[in-house]
Amino acid sequence: MSFQIGKDYRELTERMMADEHYKKNIEFEYDRPQSGHPEGKVKYHIAELEANLERLKPLLPNEEFYWKLKFLIHVHDTFKAQEIRESVPANHPDSHESLARAFASEFTDDADLLNIIQYHDENYTLWKQFKSNGHYDSKWFQQLLNTIHDWDLLLAFTIIDGHTQGKDVEKLSWFIEQVRQYKQTLVNEAWISCL
């Protein structure tokens, strides 16, 4: 399979969504309630995120950005069914993040997009640390800041993924504020109010 090089992320997303492995995985239904995922099937979570994307669309800088977000929406949680257990670190080879990254790498070699897939839930991990003891792993946060290059994309995705039923939206403002201390980004807290 050839990699998607260039800017046609729409075609990339459509090819990924046509994949049989993807189609099977989005039908996965959680056998018990999941923290932050009361919707049941992965495809219902995807539908909720797509609605969020459409509400944010007027703020997005261009069509490529839109289709990158759409790709992230469709791939990020698609491997929850294969995850060996909930709450393993994102870089564990059997985490849903690592499995999603490996799947996405069959369609693209966009390193930053793959890193965003790998670390899309780190905002929540850092938020939980902060809420439980008033601070978070600043060394890991700095590593994350150095790993991700397109903070506009990650923060927009964080809002789309984090503004759903069963999730605490307070963490979104907090994370944006933390990132904006170190990185320039067009994403700000006003984006949250659009949802």
Backbone hydrogen bonds in HBPLUS format (Angstrom, degrees):
<---DONOR---> <-ACCEPTOR-->    atom                        ^
c    i                          cat <-CA-CA->   ^        H-A-AA   ^      H-
h    n   atom  resd res      DA  || num        DHA   H-A  angle D-A-AA Bond
n    s   type  num  typ     dist DA aas  dist angle  dist       angle   num
A0004-GLN N   A0107-PHE O   3.03 MM 103  6.11 142.0  2.18 132.8 142.2     1
A0009-TYR N   A0007-LYS O   2.97 MM   2  5.66 132.7  2.20 103.1  90.5     2
A0012-LEU N   A0008-ASP O   3.27 MM   4  6.56 160.6  2.31 142.6 148.4     3
A0013-THR N   A0009-TYR O   2.95 MM   4  6.00 159.7  1.99 138.9 143.8     4
A0014-GLU N   A0010-ARG O   2.95 MM   4  6.22 163.3  1.98 153.9 158.5     5
A0015-ARG N   A0011-GLU O   2.88 MM   4  6.08 157.9  1.93 152.7 158.4     6
A0016-MET N   A0012-LEU O   3.02 MM   4  6.23 159.1  2.06 148.8 154.5     7
A0017-MET N   A0013-THR O   2.93 MM   4  6.14 159.0  1.97 151.2 157.0     8
A0018-ALA N   A0014-GLU O   3.13 MM   4  6.25 126.7  2.43 135.9 148.3     9
A0018-ALA N   A0015-ARG O   3.24 MM   3  5.19 139.0  2.42  94.5 105.9    10
A0019-ASP N   A0016-MET O   3.13 MM   3  5.36 157.5  2.18 106.9 113.9    11
A0023-LYS N   A0019-ASP O   3.04 MM   4  6.37 166.2  2.06 154.2 157.7    12
A0024-LYS N   A0020-GLU O   2.97 MM   4  6.16 156.3  2.03 148.8 154.4    13
A0025-ASN N   A0021-HIS O   3.02 MM   4  6.18 163.0  2.04 149.4 154.1    14
A0026-ILE N   A0022-TYR O   3.04 MM   4  6.29 153.6  2.11 162.3 167.7    15
A0027-GLU N   A0024-LYS O   3.21 MM   3  5.60 150.1  2.30 107.3 116.0    16
A0028-PHE N   A0025-ASN O   3.03 MM   3  5.28 161.3  2.07 108.9 114.8    17
A0043-LYS N   A0026-ILE O   2.94 MM  17  4.83 138.0  2.12 151.7 139.9    18
A0042-VAL N   A0028-PHE O   3.20 MM  14  6.04 148.8  2.30 158.7 168.0    19
A0030-TYR N   A0040-GLY O   3.04 MM  10  5.59 168.7  2.06 149.2 147.4    20
A0037-HIS N   A0034-GLN O   2.96 MM   3  4.98 167.3  1.97 122.6 123.5    21
A0044-TYR N   A0041-LYS O   3.09 MM   3  5.45 137.5  2.27 105.6 116.6    22
A0045-HIS N   A0041-LYS O   3.40 MM   4  6.87 150.1  2.50 145.5 153.3    23
A0045-HIS N   A0042-VAL O   3.05 MM   3  5.17 120.1  2.42  99.6 114.6    24
A0046-ILE N   A0042-VAL O   2.97 MM   4  6.32 159.7  2.01 155.5 161.4    25
A0047-ALA N   A0043-LYS O   3.01 MM   4  6.19 152.4  2.08 137.4 144.4    26
A0048-GLU N   A0044-TYR O   3.07 MM   4  6.32 153.8  2.14 142.8 149.0    27
A0049-LEU N   A0045-HIS O   3.01 MM   4  6.31 155.5  2.07 150.9 157.7    28
A0050-GLU N   A0046-ILE O   2.87 MM   4  6.12 151.8  1.95 151.1 159.3    29
A0051-ALA N   A0047-ALA O   3.13 MM   4  6.38 151.6  2.21 143.3 149.9    30
A0052-ASN N   A0048-GLU O   3.14 MM   4  6.49 150.7  2.23 140.4 148.4    31
A0053-LEU N   A0049-LEU O   2.85 MM   4  6.17 155.1  1.91 149.8 156.7    32
A0054-GLU N   A0050-GLU O   3.03 MM   4  6.32 156.9  2.08 147.6 152.6    33
A0055-ARG N   A0051-ALA O   3.16 MM   4  6.46 148.7  2.27 143.3 151.3    34
A0056-LEU N   A0052-ASN O   3.03 MM   4  6.34 142.8  2.17 146.8 157.3    35
A0056-LEU N   A0053-LEU O   3.12 MM   3  5.12 124.2  2.44  95.0 109.4    36
A0057-LYS N   A0053-LEU O   2.96 MM   4  6.00 121.9  2.30 143.4 158.9    37
A0059-LEU N   A0056-LEU O   2.82 MM   3  5.65 154.7  1.89 133.3 140.6    38
A0060-LEU N   A0057-LYS O   3.13 MM   3  5.28 151.6  2.22 108.3 116.7    39
A0066-TYR N   A0062-ASN O   3.26 MM   4  6.60 155.1  2.33 143.4 150.1    40
A0067-TRP N   A0063-GLU O   2.97 MM   4  6.30 159.6  2.01 154.9 159.1    41
A0068-LYS N   A0064-GLU O   2.93 MM   4  6.18 146.9  2.04 148.8 158.3    42
A0069-LEU N   A0065-PHE O   3.05 MM   4  6.30 158.3  2.09 148.7 154.2    43
A0070-LYS N   A0066-TYR O   2.95 MM   4  6.28 150.9  2.04 143.5 152.5    44
A0071-PHE N   A0067-TRP O   2.94 MM   4  6.10 156.5  2.00 141.2 146.9    45
A0072-LEU N   A0068-LYS O   2.96 MM   4  6.27 162.5  1.99 150.3 154.7    46
A0073-ILE N   A0069-LEU O   2.86 MM   4  6.10 159.1  1.90 151.7 157.6    47
A0074-HIS N   A0070-LYS O   3.08 MM   4  6.32 157.6  2.13 149.4 154.2    48
A0075-VAL N   A0071-PHE O   3.07 MM   4  6.25 136.8  2.26 148.3 159.9    49
A0076-HIS N   A0072-LEU O   2.98 MM   4  5.54 164.2  2.01 153.6 155.6    50
A0078-THR N   A0075-VAL O   3.32 MM   3  5.27 158.2  2.37 105.8 112.2    51
A0080-LYS N   A0077-ASP O   3.27 MM   3  5.69 152.9  2.35 123.6 120.1    52
A0082-GLN N   A0079-PHE O   3.16 MM   3  5.45 137.4  2.35 103.6 114.0    53
A0083-GLU N   A0080-LYS O   3.28 MM   3  5.21 147.1  2.40  97.4 106.8    54
A0092-HIS N   A0089-PRO O   2.96 MM   3  5.39 165.5  1.99 117.8 122.1    55
A0095-SER N   A0092-HIS O   3.01 MM   3  5.34 169.7  2.02 121.6 122.2    56
A0099-LEU N   A0095-SER O   3.02 MM   4  6.24 164.9  2.04 156.1 160.5    57
A0100-ALA N   A0096-HIS O   2.93 MM   4  5.94 152.6  2.01 137.0 144.7    58
A0101-ARG N   A0097-GLU O   2.88 MM   4  6.09 154.9  1.95 146.4 153.8    59
A0102-ALA N   A0098-SER O   2.96 MM   4  6.17 161.1  1.99 147.3 151.9    60
A0103-PHE N   A0099-LEU O   3.03 MM   4  6.26 157.9  2.08 144.8 150.8    61
A0104-ALA N   A0100-ALA O   2.84 MM   4  6.04 166.5  1.85 152.8 156.7    62
A0105-SER N   A0101-ARG O   2.88 MM   4  6.07 145.4  2.00 147.7 157.2    63
A0106-GLU N   A0103-PHE O   3.00 MM   3  5.52 159.0  2.05 112.9 119.8    64
A0107-PHE N   A0104-ALA O   2.84 MM   3  5.44 160.1  1.88 117.4 124.2    65
A0108-THR N   A0104-ALA O   3.05 MM   4  6.31 141.4  2.20 148.1 159.7    66
A0114-LEU N   A0110-ASP O   2.98 MM   4  6.28 159.5  2.02 157.0 163.6    67
A0115-ASN N   A0111-ALA O   2.87 MM   4  6.12 149.8  1.97 144.4 153.1    68
A0116-ILE N   A0112-ASP O   2.89 MM   4  6.15 152.8  1.97 149.0 156.2    69
A0117-ILE N   A0113-LEU O   3.07 MM   4  6.38 154.7  2.13 145.7 152.1    70
A0118-GLN N   A0114-LEU O   3.00 MM   4  6.24 159.8  2.04 145.7 151.3    71
A0119-TYR N   A0115-ASN O   2.94 MM   4  6.13 150.6  2.02 149.4 156.4    72
A0122-GLU N   A0119-TYR O   3.24 MM   3  5.42 166.8  2.26 111.1 115.1    73
A0124-TYR N   A0121-ASP O   3.05 MM   3  5.52 128.7  2.32 109.6 121.2    74
A0125-THR N   A0121-ASP O   3.29 MM   4  6.70 153.8  2.36 146.2 153.7    75
A0126-LEU N   A0122-GLU O   2.93 MM   4  6.11 168.2  1.94 156.1 157.9    76
A0127-TRP N   A0123-ASN O   2.96 MM   4  6.08 153.0  2.04 140.2 148.4    77
A0128-LYS N   A0124-TYR O   2.89 MM   4  6.10 159.7  1.93 150.2 154.9    78
A0129-GLN N   A0125-THR O   3.14 MM   4  6.41 158.0  2.19 146.2 151.8    79
A0130-PHE N   A0126-LEU O   2.98 MM   4  6.25 161.9  2.01 149.6 154.5    80
A0131-LYS N   A0127-TRP O   2.84 MM   4  6.06 164.4  1.87 157.9 161.8    81
A0132-SER N   A0128-LYS O   3.01 MM   4  6.09 149.7  2.11 145.2 152.6    82
A0133-ASN N   A0129-GLN O   3.13 MM   4  6.30 152.4  2.21 151.8 157.7    83
A0134-GLY N   A0130-PHE O   2.71 MM   4  4.58 140.1  1.86 138.3 139.4    84
A0138-SER N   A0136-TYR O   2.84 MM   2  5.75 106.9  2.39 118.4 102.6    85
A0141-PHE N   A0137-ASP O   3.00 MM   4  6.32 157.2  2.05 149.5 156.8    86
A0142-GLN N   A0138-SER O   2.91 MM   4  6.10 158.4  1.96 146.0 150.8    87
A0143-GLN N   A0139-LYS O   3.04 MM   4  6.32 150.7  2.13 141.3 149.6    88
A0144-LEU N   A0140-TRP O   2.86 MM   4  6.17 153.0  1.93 149.4 157.1    89
A0145-LEU N   A0141-PHE O   2.84 MM   4  6.16 156.6  1.90 151.1 157.7    90
A0146-ASN N   A0142-GLN O   3.05 MM   4  6.30 143.4  2.19 141.1 150.1    91
A0147-THR N   A0143-GLN O   2.92 MM   4  6.12 131.2  2.16 140.1 154.0    92
A0147-THR N   A0144-LEU O   3.09 MM   3  4.95 129.6  2.36  93.7 107.5    93
A0148-ILE N   A0144-LEU O   3.08 MM   4  6.20 167.4  2.10 162.4 161.4    94
A0154-LEU N   A0150-ASP O   3.14 MM   4  6.54 166.4  2.16 151.5 154.7    95
A0155-LEU N   A0151-TRP O   2.92 MM   4  5.83 166.5  1.94 144.8 149.3    96
A0156-ALA N   A0152-ASP O   2.95 MM   4  6.01 159.4  1.99 145.8 152.2    97
A0157-PHE N   A0153-LEU O   2.92 MM   4  6.08 161.7  1.95 150.2 155.6    98
A0158-THR N   A0154-LEU O   2.80 MM   4  5.99 152.6  1.87 147.0 155.6    99
A0159-ILE N   A0155-LEU O   3.02 MM   4  6.28 153.8  2.09 148.3 153.6   100
A0160-ILE N   A0156-ALA O   3.03 MM   4  6.30 164.4  2.05 149.7 154.0   101
A0161-ASP N   A0157-PHE O   2.80 MM   4  5.96 166.8  1.82 159.9 162.8   102
A0162-GLY N   A0158-THR O   2.79 MM   4  5.60 141.7  1.94 137.4 148.5   103
A0163-HIS N   A0159-ILE O   3.04 MM   4  5.76 125.7  2.35 145.5 151.0   104
A0167-LYS N   A0164-THR O   3.19 MM   3  5.80 150.3  2.28 142.0 140.1   105
A0172-LEU N   A0169-VAL O   3.02 MM   3  5.39 145.7  2.14 108.3 117.8   106
A0174-TRP N   A0170-GLU O   3.29 MM   4  6.52 167.5  2.31 151.4 155.2   107
A0175-PHE N   A0171-LYS O   2.93 MM   4  6.02 161.6  1.96 145.0 149.4   108
A0176-ILE N   A0172-LEU O   2.98 MM   4  6.19 169.3  2.00 156.1 159.2   109
A0177-GLU N   A0173-SER O   2.97 MM   4  6.11 161.5  2.00 149.7 154.9   110
A0178-GLN N   A0174-TRP O   2.99 MM   4  6.30 152.8  2.07 146.4 154.0   111
A0179-VAL N   A0175-PHE O   2.95 MM   4  6.24 166.4  1.97 158.9 161.3   112
A0180-ARG N   A0176-ILE O   2.90 MM   4  6.03 165.6  1.92 155.1 159.4   113
A0181-GLN N   A0178-GLN O   3.33 MM   3  5.55 151.0  2.42 101.1 109.4   114
A0182-TYR N   A0179-VAL O   2.87 MM   3  5.60 159.6  1.91 123.1 129.3   115
A0183-LYS N   A0179-VAL O   2.85 MM   4  5.86 154.0  1.92 153.8 161.2   116
A0191-TRP N   A0188-ASN O   3.05 MM   3  5.85 153.5  2.12 121.7 127.9   117
A0192-ILE N   A0189-GLU O   3.02 MM   3  5.50 137.0  2.21 110.2 120.6   118
A0194-CYS N   A0191-TRP O   3.15 MM   3  5.43 153.4  2.22 105.6 113.7   119
A0195-LEU N   A0192-ILE O   3.10 MM   3  5.84 166.5  2.12 120.5 124.8   120
